[in-house]
């Protein structure tokens, strides 16, 4: 599936991933291939991106996530790579 992590000033990440864990307002949840369509508010926290046997972590400040047709878009107020 394709993931984009965006802030108001730049695109932080774009690429094919196997899974993404995001800090949802009701708790963290994982998005896998063929996930049901969803839009959710994000709390401040870690976004964990897994692809091709490697893992990247980003710390996001608020935002929303949208999942539709194996495309995940994280719109965050701010992002730091960890």
C-alpha positions as CSV (number, residue, x, y, z in Angstrom):
1,X,0.0,0.0,0.0
2,X,1.1,3.6,-0.5
3,X,1.7,6.0,2.4
4,X,2.1,9.7,2.4
5,X,3.0,11.8,5.5
6,X,2.3,15.5,5.0
7,X,2.6,18.7,7.0
8,X,1.5,22.1,6.0
9,X,5.0,22.9,4.7
10,X,6.3,19.7,3.2
11,X,5.9,16.0,2.3
12,X,7.8,14.1,5.0
13,X,7.4,10.6,3.5
14,X,6.0,8.9,0.5
15,X,6.4,5.2,-0.5
16,X,5.2,1.7,-0.5
17,X,4.8,0.1,3.0
18,X,3.6,-3.1,4.5
19,X,2.0,-1.6,7.6
20,X,1.6,1.7,9.5
21,X,0.9,2.2,13.2
22,X,-0.7,5.6,14.1
23,X,-1.6,7.2,17.4
24,X,-5.4,7.4,17.1
25,X,-7.5,9.5,19.5
26,X,-8.9,6.3,21.0
27,X,-5.5,4.6,21.1
28,X,-2.9,3.4,18.6
29,X,-4.0,1.2,15.7
30,X,-2.3,-0.6,12.8
31,X,-3.2,-0.2,9.2
32,X,-2.5,-3.2,6.9
33,X,-3.0,-3.8,3.2
34,X,-6.7,-3.9,2.2
35,X,-7.8,-2.0,5.4
36,X,-11.4,-0.8,5.4
37,X,-11.8,2.9,4.5
38,X,-11.4,5.1,7.5
39,X,-10.8,8.7,8.6
40,X,-9.5,9.2,12.2
41,X,-8.2,12.0,14.3
42,X,-4.6,11.5,15.5
43,X,-3.1,12.5,18.9
44,X,0.5,13.5,19.4
45,X,2.6,10.3,19.2
46,X,4.6,7.9,17.1
47,X,3.9,6.8,13.6
48,X,5.7,3.5,12.9
49,X,6.2,2.7,9.2
50,X,7.2,-0.8,8.2
51,X,8.4,-1.7,4.7
52,X,10.8,-4.3,3.2
53,X,12.1,-5.5,6.6
54,X,12.9,-2.1,8.0
55,X,11.1,0.2,10.4
56,X,11.0,4.0,10.5
57,X,9.5,6.1,13.3
58,X,8.1,9.6,13.1
59,X,6.8,11.7,16.0
60,X,3.6,13.6,14.9
61,X,1.9,16.5,16.5
62,X,-1.9,16.0,16.0
63,X,-3.6,15.6,12.7
64,X,-5.8,13.1,10.8
65,X,-5.3,9.9,8.9
66,X,-7.3,8.8,5.8
67,X,-7.3,5.2,4.4
68,X,-9.0,4.4,1.1
69,X,-8.1,1.9,-1.6
70,X,-4.7,0.9,-0.1
71,X,-3.6,4.6,0.0
72,X,-2.9,6.0,3.5
73,X,-2.5,9.8,4.0
74,X,-1.3,11.2,7.3
75,X,-1.9,14.9,7.6
76,X,0.0,16.1,10.6
77,X,0.5,19.6,12.2
78,X,4.2,18.8,12.6
79,X,6.5,15.8,12.3
80,X,10.0,14.8,13.6
81,X,11.8,11.7,12.4
82,X,13.1,9.6,15.2
